[in-house]
Amino acid sequence: MDDSSRMGLDSHRRTGDKHGVRRFFRFDPTVSMGTWLTLLTMFSGGAAAYATYQSDKVQMRADIGFVKLTADRDRADLNGEITGLRSDVKDVKGDVKDVKGDIGEMKQSLAVLKAQATMPPRR
């Protein structure tokens, strides 16, 4: 075989292969530095992902608590405004009754004035 020619699959055999059968996956019982680095990288990546998840969860709980607090404060403010509005409406109803009474008195006074104007003056 020349150095520039392609290597066939049959020409490259492993020592553990039996009867010339090529296996694509083979168990290697040795643990190399690459294996340790791969495991270390996987565990550190998992730990970083878990830490990020925990911090996001804490931040989300804080945000939800803030939204609840804001909603409760807004609800209390609106209840106070509604109570004030109700008391203002009651005051207006009382004022309307007073205005109706004043208009009734004006009508009576106007009727008296009209009656006096139609009567001839006394001598």
Summary of the structure (lengths in Angstrom):
residues: 123
radius of gyration: 48.4
end to end distance: 154.7
largest distance: 154.7
contacts: 198
relative contact order: 0.03
helix: 70%
strand: 0%
